[in-house]
């Protein structure tokens, strides 16, 4: 996370730094992005970047969080449900809203691709974000369990981990292929994915 002094900067200065970094990371990846174009775009010195961010990994994670802010701010609470069918309809609606928002966010997609391939300190920080996704997944599974949509013979944490593994493969493919995808094609792809998830977690 940025040092606390970053948040004391005027909003336009914060925006300039994050936009310059976002452009560099999206274009060249984590390893390939250089501080030189970032500091030029942000109109600050290299020393100033280290004054506000601990290192390049810290800057990248802050930039990724900024680009994905609309998704991170989405309400992830399952709605009130009365049946298994209602649960899966809600899952479908939630997935369409999530990916629909991401499809309108080219920088978010680009930085998402970079994040999935991040290693080292950046990878560890991204893992914390993924852990948050795991918590959301478990929350939805618990809601599904209450209406008989989720199997009871395996721990929810295990089911969540299994879905995250499937989801990571799907996310990697989607982030590489969804740019320019029509809304109808996106909906078809998500509709085809849902039965795979259901096959993992539904009662047998």
Secondary structure, DSSP 8 states (H G I E B T S, - for coil): ---GGGGGS-HHHHHHHHHHHHHHHHHHHHHH--HHHHHHHHT--HHHHHHHSSSHHHHHHHHHHHHTHHHHTS--------SHHHHHHHHHHHHHHHHHHHHT-HHHHHHHHHHHT--HHHHHHHHHHHHHHHHHHHHHHHHHHHTT-S-SSS-HHHHHHHHHHHHHHHHHHHHHH-TT--HHHHHHHHHHHHHHHHHHHS--
